[in-house]
Structures are given as structure tokens and as C-alpha cells.
Amino acid sequence: MNLLARIKTVAPCLMVLCLLATASAYAADGQWSPEKAQQWYQAQDWIVGANFSPSTAINQLEMWQADSFDPKTIDRELGYAAGIGFNCMRVYLHDMVWTDDAKGYYKRIDKYLAIADKHGIRTMFVLFDSVWDPHPALGKQREPKPGLHNSGWVQSPHIDILKNIERHKEVKPFVTGMLKRYGSDKRILMWDLYNEPGNNNVNSYGKWEPKDKETPGMAFLQSVYRWAREVRPDQPLTTGAWKFFAHPDDMNPLDQYSLQNSDVITFHTYETLDKAKKVIERLKAYGRPMICTEYMARTAGNTFEEMLPLFKKEHIGAINWGLVNGKSNTIYPWESWDNAFDAEPEIWFHDIFRPDGTPFDPADVVLIKSLTGAK
């Protein structure tokens, strides 16, 4: 058999093998296989960082709107993060900014990504958020309420869209627009589609929420996954399990759906070390890489000293809540919604640095640097 004949015979077989290999890397709905997710994760450095909003922004709108976008502060504060060896920031977007001015929003996101990349930091973007003020509005944002944790953070989408399942499709262009534009951008680590779906804000904005937020939350989460899978970005998709961190033996349907559909498992834990270990053991059953995308609440007994060595030992990504104390007021605990503080707390709840770069607790910085290898 001559060479040309051999090629004609072998080529179809190679094509079939390639197609089978590609299919095995994805589930029927486009989800990555556990093997593909593990291969991706093994190619990463240990993922360690913080949830980031510049200290000059009270919420996602103030961070991203043209009049208040603050690249100088972003540059300075990401420098603090890089200085302690952080290589990832989890950053919230907002659909209303995109709908109002997509081109301008893209320019500001490009600017942010360039700054982060300069500091060796990749970004996990969060598309939607179920927590805090359910009535976001564009324009100048209100000033923080003194002594009150996250007094101005806003939800996405607006509660009027979330509670009306027929309106969910209104934000599909935001999802597909973001993923099409940035789906192959190597500066983006992954996409967190929806933060804490079903969270009812019972001790803060609960009176404004629908009585049943889990039903529209599930419908919305399913739609967002479907829209995102249609685009199939290069980066993995995830939604963090959050409710069961306090009750690891009792997982609600939204957490179950998130864990079953995420390419890479993400979760939140603000509990003590023993409960966090229990959560981790349950999540190992999924056979996928794990990243904790929210932890560290000092007065709740969840500290860098206890949690960060555990995450490194288990090769779990670690993204704490808060980098620099600012308008978010997250140095105050959740309990401040019941009794607002009239002075800075003796022990900060979240966050690492003051705006000038001074750490709240120098021991935290020493520990973080020792584990990340920063000099």
C-alpha cells in the first residue's frame, strides 16, 4: 500500500479518536470532565488571593461606573496583594453597568485586567450576586452607613428581574457578551457565575426579598449555566456551594446543583477548622479540584492562622474575603446589622490592609508570605 493510500486509511481513524477524546472531556451539556478539570488545575500555581473591590468603592457599581472607576487605587491595592504573594483576585461585575454602556465597561475591564496582569494577578470574575441590597440603581452611590458591614453592596440582577422568571432572559446578552469577549483571555482564571444563589439576607435586606428566593434562584442559575455553556469559554465555570458550610450533613438543592454542574468545585466556609475539614471531606467525593472562594472571619473563629495552612496542605485554592479596609465596611461583623458599631472594632472581621498598606495584623502578613513564598 502506497503512502497516500495509508494516509487515506488512517486519517478517518485519527479523526474518530480525536472526536472521542474531545467528547470525553465534556459532559453532554458541556461540563468539563473531572479529568479535564484536574489537568487544568495541575497546570496552575497554588491559587491564593482575596475578594477584591477597591477601598474607594462601596459596591460593584461604584467600582465599575465611568465616573467612579479608580485605576490608581486599584493599582496601589493590587500592589499590596502582590507583595504578599497573592496571585488571584475574585472580582464582582454587574449587569446594569454592561447594559448601560457595554463598550465603556469593556474598556474599564481591559484597564483593570492590564493592571492586575502587571502585578502577576489573575482574576476570577463573578457575574451575579444574590446578596445585600436587592434594588441596585445606576448613578452616584450612597455613602457607607457608619459601623455597618456592607451597607451599600448590591445584588445582580435586580430583584424585580430575579423574582420574575420570564424576565431572566433580559440579562442573557450580558452573560454571552462577557464570555465571548473574554472567554480566551489568559488573564482570567475562571468564571464564578452566581454568588450564593438563594441567599435571603434575613438579617439585613430580608424584608425586601421574595418569601421564596430559592425557586427563582434555581431557575436563574440553570439559565446562566445554559447560556455560559453555549459560549464554552476556555476557562472553567463554577458556582460556590455556600449554605452547607454551617451544616455539612444537610445540603440544599441549590448547593447540590452548583456542585454537580461546576467544572471546578468552589465553596465558602466561615466556620471553625473542624467544620471546614468536614466540608472538605464531603467535597472530595466529586473528584474535582477545589477552591475556597470565601473564608476568613476573625471573630467567628475562622482565621488565616488556622485555615490557610489547611488549604495549602490539601492543595485547595484559598481566596479570603477582603483585601483593603474601605467603603465596604467589612472590618465590621455581620452582627453589626443588629447593632451598628460606633468605633473601629478591636478585631477586624475581614480585610488585611489599611488604605496606606499597613496590615491590621502583621502576623497575618508574615504567615501569608511564608506560605506563598513571597519575599
C-alpha positions as CSV (number, residue, x, y, z in Angstrom):
1,M,0.0,0.0,0.0
2,N,1.5,3.3,-1.0
3,L,1.8,6.3,1.4
4,L,-1.2,8.1,0.0
5,A,-3.4,5.1,0.5
6,R,-2.1,4.6,4.0
7,I,-3.0,8.2,4.9
8,K,-6.5,7.9,3.5
9,T,-7.0,4.7,5.6
10,V,-5.5,6.1,8.9
11,A,-6.9,9.7,8.7
12,P,-10.6,8.7,9.4
13,C,-9.5,6.6,12.4
14,L,-7.4,9.5,13.8
15,M,-10.4,11.8,13.4
16,V,-12.7,9.5,15.3
17,L,-10.1,9.2,18.1
18,C,-9.8,13.0,18.3
19,L,-13.6,13.4,18.4
20,L,-13.9,10.7,21.1
21,A,-11.1,12.4,23.2
22,T,-12.9,15.7,22.9
23,A,-16.2,14.3,23.8
24,S,-14.8,12.6,26.8
25,A,-13.5,15.9,28.1
26,Y,-17.0,17.3,28.3
27,A,-20.4,16.1,29.6
28,A,-23.4,16.3,27.3
29,D,-24.2,19.8,28.5
30,G,-20.6,21.0,28.0
31,Q,-19.4,20.5,31.6
32,W,-15.7,19.6,31.9
33,S,-14.9,16.1,32.9
34,P,-13.2,15.6,36.3
35,E,-10.1,14.6,34.4
36,K,-10.0,17.7,32.3
37,A,-10.6,19.9,35.4
38,Q,-7.8,18.1,37.2
39,Q,-5.4,18.6,34.3
40,W,-6.3,22.3,34.2
41,Y,-5.7,22.7,37.9
42,Q,-2.4,20.9,38.0
43,A,-1.1,23.4,35.4
44,Q,-1.8,26.3,37.9
45,D,0.3,27.6,40.7
46,W,-1.4,27.3,44.1
47,I,-4.3,29.7,43.8
48,V,-4.3,32.2,46.6
49,G,-5.8,35.6,46.9
50,A,-8.7,37.7,48.1
51,N,-12.1,39.0,47.1
52,F,-11.3,42.5,45.8
53,S,-13.1,45.8,45.5
54,P,-11.0,48.9,45.8
55,S,-11.3,50.7,49.1
56,T,-12.9,53.7,47.3
57,A,-15.9,51.7,46.1
58,I,-18.9,50.8,48.2
59,N,-20.1,48.2,45.7
60,Q,-19.8,46.8,42.2
61,L,-21.5,49.8,40.6
62,E,-19.1,52.3,42.1
63,M,-16.1,50.1,41.2
64,W,-17.1,49.9,37.5
65,Q,-19.1,53.0,36.5
66,A,-17.1,55.6,34.5
67,D,-17.4,58.4,37.0
68,S,-16.1,56.4,39.9
69,F,-13.7,53.9,38.3
70,D,-10.5,54.3,40.1
71,P,-7.4,52.7,38.4
72,K,-4.9,54.5,40.7
73,T,-6.4,52.9,43.8
74,I,-6.8,49.6,42.0
75,D,-3.1,49.7,41.0
76,R,-1.9,50.6,44.5
77,E,-4.0,48.0,46.3
78,L,-3.2,45.2,43.9
79,G,0.4,46.0,44.6
80,Y,-0.3,45.2,48.3
81,A,-1.8,41.9,47.2
82,A,1.2,41.0,45.0
83,G,3.5,42.0,47.8
84,I,2.3,39.1,50.0
85,G,2.3,36.6,47.2
86,F,-1.4,36.7,46.2
87,N,-1.9,35.6,42.5
88,C,-5.7,35.8,42.2
89,M,-8.5,38.2,42.9
90,R,-12.2,37.4,42.9
91,V,-13.9,40.4,41.5
92,Y,-17.7,41.1,41.1
93,L,-19.1,42.5,37.9
94,H,-22.6,44.0,37.4
95,D,-25.0,43.5,34.5
96,M,-26.5,47.0,34.8
97,V,-23.2,48.7,34.0
98,W,-22.9,46.5,30.9
99,T,-26.4,47.2,29.8
100,D,-25.9,50.9,30.2
101,D,-22.6,51.1,28.3
102,A,-21.1,47.8,27.2
103,K,-18.2,49.4,25.2
104,G,-17.2,51.7,28.1
105,Y,-17.4,48.8,30.5
106,Y,-15.2,46.7,28.3
107,K,-12.6,49.5,28.3
108,R,-12.6,49.7,32.1
109,I,-12.4,45.9,32.4
110,D,-9.5,45.9,30.0
111,K,-7.8,48.6,32.1
112,Y,-8.3,46.6,35.3
113,L,-7.0,43.4,33.7
114,A,-3.9,45.2,32.5
115,I,-3.2,46.5,36.0
116,A,-3.8,43.1,37.5
117,D,-1.6,41.4,34.9
118,K,1.2,43.9,35.7
119,H,1.1,42.6,39.3
120,G,1.1,39.0,38.3
121,I,-2.5,38.6,39.4
122,R,-5.2,36.7,37.5
123,T,-8.9,37.3,38.1
124,M,-12.0,35.2,38.9
125,F,-14.9,37.3,37.7
126,V,-18.3,36.9,39.4
127,L,-21.2,37.6,37.1
128,F,-24.1,37.8,39.5
129,D,-24.7,38.1,43.3
130,S,-27.7,37.2,45.4
131,V,-26.6,39.1,48.5
132,W,-27.3,42.5,50.0
133,D,-29.3,45.4,48.5
134,P,-31.8,43.9,46.1
135,H,-32.6,47.3,44.4
136,P,-29.4,48.4,42.7
137,A,-29.6,51.7,40.8
138,L,-27.0,53.3,38.4
139,G,-25.6,56.7,39.2
140,K,-23.9,58.1,42.3
141,Q,-24.0,55.6,45.1
142,R,-24.8,56.4,48.7
143,E,-22.2,56.8,51.3
144,P,-21.5,53.9,53.7
145,K,-23.5,53.8,56.9
146,P,-21.1,54.1,59.8
147,G,-20.2,50.9,61.6
148,L,-22.3,48.7,59.3
149,H,-21.0,45.7,57.4
150,N,-21.5,46.0,53.6
151,S,-24.1,48.8,53.9
152,G,-24.1,49.5,50.2
153,W,-23.3,46.3,48.4
154,V,-25.9,45.5,45.7
155,Q,-27.4,42.4,44.1
156,S,-27.3,41.4,40.5
157,P,-29.6,41.1,38.8
158,H,-32.2,43.5,40.2
159,I,-34.7,41.7,42.4
160,D,-37.5,42.6,40.0
161,I,-35.8,40.6,37.3
162,L,-34.8,37.7,39.6
163,K,-38.3,37.1,41.0
164,N,-39.9,37.1,37.6
165,I,-38.7,34.1,35.7
166,E,-40.0,35.4,32.4
167,R,-37.5,38.3,32.7
168,H,-34.4,36.2,33.3
169,K,-33.6,36.3,29.6
170,E,-33.1,40.0,29.8
171,V,-29.6,39.5,31.2
172,K,-28.5,36.8,28.8
173,P,-26.7,39.3,26.5
174,F,-24.5,40.3,29.4
175,V,-23.5,36.7,30.1
176,T,-22.8,35.8,26.5
177,G,-21.2,39.2,25.8
178,M,-18.7,38.9,28.6
179,L,-17.8,35.3,27.9
180,K,-17.5,35.8,24.1
181,R,-15.2,38.8,24.6
182,Y,-13.0,37.4,27.4
183,G,-13.5,33.6,27.1
184,S,-10.0,33.0,25.8
185,D,-8.3,35.8,27.9
186,K,-5.5,34.1,29.9
187,R,-5.6,36.9,32.5
188,I,-9.0,35.5,33.6
189,L,-8.6,32.4,35.7
190,M,-12.3,31.3,35.7
191,W,-15.9,32.4,35.9
192,D,-18.0,32.3,39.0
193,L,-21.5,32.5,37.6
194,Y,-23.7,33.4,40.6
195,N,-22.6,34.2,44.2
196,E,-24.7,32.5,46.9
197,P,-27.9,31.8,45.0
198,G,-30.9,31.8,47.2
199,N,-29.4,33.9,50.0
200,N,-32.3,35.8,51.6
201,N,-30.4,38.5,53.6
202,V,-32.6,37.7,56.5
203,N,-30.8,39.9,59.0
204,S,-30.3,42.8,56.6
205,Y,-32.4,43.2,53.5
206,G,-34.6,40.2,54.1
207,K,-37.8,42.3,54.3
208,W,-37.4,43.2,50.6
209,E,-36.8,39.7,49.3
210,P,-39.4,37.3,47.9
211,K,-40.6,34.8,50.5
212,D,-39.2,32.0,48.4
213,K,-35.9,33.1,46.8
214,E,-34.7,29.5,46.1
215,T,-37.2,28.8,43.4
216,P,-36.4,31.8,41.1
217,G,-32.7,31.4,42.2
218,M,-32.6,27.9,40.9
219,A,-34.3,28.8,37.6
220,F,-31.9,31.7,37.2
221,L,-28.8,29.6,38.0
222,Q,-29.9,26.9,35.5
223,S,-30.3,29.6,32.8
224,V,-27.0,31.2,33.4
225,Y,-25.2,27.8,33.2
226,R,-27.0,27.1,29.9
227,W,-26.1,30.5,28.4
228,A,-22.5,30.1,29.5
229,R,-22.2,26.6,28.2
230,E,-23.4,27.8,24.8
231,V,-20.3,30.0,24.6
232,R,-18.0,27.4,26.0
233,P,-15.1,29.7,27.2
234,D,-11.6,28.3,27.6
235,Q,-11.8,29.0,31.4
236,P,-13.7,26.8,33.8
237,L,-17.2,27.7,35.1
238,T,-18.2,27.4,38.7
239,T,-20.8,28.3,41.4
240,G,-19.8,28.2,45.0
241,A,-21.6,26.0,47.5
242,W,-22.3,28.2,50.5
243,K,-25.2,27.3,52.6
244,F,-23.9,23.9,53.8
245,F,-20.7,25.3,55.3
246,A,-22.6,25.6,58.6
247,H,-24.5,22.3,58.1
248,P,-22.2,20.0,56.1
249,D,-24.5,17.0,56.5
250,D,-27.5,18.8,55.1
251,M,-27.0,20.1,51.5
252,N,-29.8,22.1,49.9
253,P,-30.8,21.8,46.2
254,L,-29.0,24.9,45.1
255,D,-25.7,23.7,46.6
256,Q,-26.3,20.3,45.1
257,Y,-26.9,21.8,41.6
258,S,-23.9,24.1,41.9
259,L,-21.6,21.2,42.9
260,Q,-23.0,18.9,40.2
261,N,-22.5,21.5,37.4
262,S,-19.3,23.2,38.3
263,D,-16.2,22.4,36.3
264,V,-14.1,23.2,39.4
265,I,-15.6,22.9,42.8
266,T,-15.8,26.2,44.8
267,F,-17.2,26.7,48.2
268,H,-17.4,29.2,51.1
269,T,-16.6,28.4,54.7
270,Y,-16.7,30.9,57.6
271,E,-16.8,28.2,60.2
272,T,-14.2,26.8,62.6
273,L,-11.5,24.5,61.4
274,D,-13.2,21.3,62.4
275,K,-16.3,22.1,60.4
276,A,-14.2,23.3,57.4
277,K,-12.4,19.9,57.4
278,K,-15.8,18.1,57.4
279,V,-16.9,20.2,54.4
280,I,-13.7,19.5,52.5
281,E,-14.0,15.7,53.1
282,R,-17.5,15.8,51.6
283,L,-16.4,17.7,48.6
284,K,-13.6,15.3,47.8
285,A,-16.2,12.8,46.6
286,Y,-16.7,14.9,43.4
287,G,-13.2,14.1,42.2
288,R,-12.7,17.7,41.1
289,P,-10.2,20.4,42.1
290,M,-11.4,22.7,44.9
291,I,-11.1,26.4,45.6
292,C,-12.5,28.1,48.7
293,T,-13.7,31.4,47.3
294,E,-14.7,32.9,50.7
295,Y,-13.3,32.4,54.1
296,M,-11.6,34.3,57.0
297,A,-13.8,35.9,59.6
298,R,-11.6,36.5,62.6
299,T,-14.3,36.9,65.3
300,A,-16.1,33.9,64.0
301,G,-13.1,31.8,64.7
302,N,-12.1,31.5,61.0
303,T,-8.6,32.9,60.7
304,F,-5.6,32.8,58.4
305,E,-3.6,31.0,61.1
306,E,-6.0,28.1,61.1
307,M,-7.4,28.0,57.6
308,L,-4.5,28.9,55.2
309,P,-2.1,26.1,56.2
310,L,-5.0,23.6,55.8
311,F,-5.8,24.8,52.3
312,K,-2.2,24.6,51.2
313,K,-1.8,21.1,52.7
314,E,-4.9,19.9,50.9
315,H,-3.9,21.8,47.7
316,I,-7.1,23.8,47.8
317,G,-7.2,27.3,46.4
318,A,-7.8,30.0,49.0
319,I,-9.5,33.3,48.4
320,N,-10.3,35.2,51.6
321,W,-12.9,37.9,52.0
322,G,-11.4,41.4,51.7
323,L,-8.1,43.0,51.0
324,V,-8.2,46.7,52.0
325,N,-10.5,48.3,54.5
326,G,-12.7,50.9,52.8
327,K,-16.2,51.8,51.9
328,S,-17.4,48.2,52.1
329,N,-17.0,48.3,55.9
330,T,-16.3,44.6,56.1
331,I,-14.0,45.1,59.1
332,Y,-17.3,45.1,61.0
333,P,-19.0,41.7,61.6
334,W,-22.4,40.6,60.1
335,E,-23.8,41.2,63.6
336,S,-23.4,45.0,63.0
337,W,-26.8,44.8,61.2
338,D,-28.3,44.2,64.6
339,N,-26.2,46.7,66.5
340,A,-24.0,49.1,64.4
341,F,-20.6,49.9,65.8
342,D,-19.7,53.4,66.9
343,A,-15.9,52.8,66.5
344,E,-13.5,50.6,64.7
345,P,-13.6,47.1,66.2
346,E,-10.7,45.9,68.2
347,I,-10.5,42.8,66.0
348,W,-11.4,43.2,62.3
349,F,-13.9,40.8,60.9
350,H,-12.5,40.7,57.3
351,D,-9.7,42.5,55.4
352,I,-5.9,42.6,55.6
353,F,-4.7,46.1,55.0
354,R,-5.5,49.7,55.8
355,P,-5.6,52.0,52.7
356,D,-2.0,53.1,53.3
357,G,-0.8,49.5,53.1
358,T,-0.4,48.9,56.8
359,P,-1.6,45.5,57.8
360,F,-4.2,45.2,60.6
361,D,-2.3,42.2,62.0
362,P,1.3,42.0,60.9
363,A,1.3,38.3,61.9
364,D,-1.2,37.6,59.2
365,V,1.1,39.0,56.6
366,V,4.1,37.1,57.9
367,L,2.1,33.9,57.7
368,I,0.7,34.5,54.2
369,K,4.1,35.4,52.9
370,S,5.6,32.3,54.4
371,L,3.0,30.1,52.7
372,T,3.1,31.8,49.3
373,G,6.9,32.2,49.2
374,A,6.7,36.0,48.8
375,K,9.8,37.9,49.9
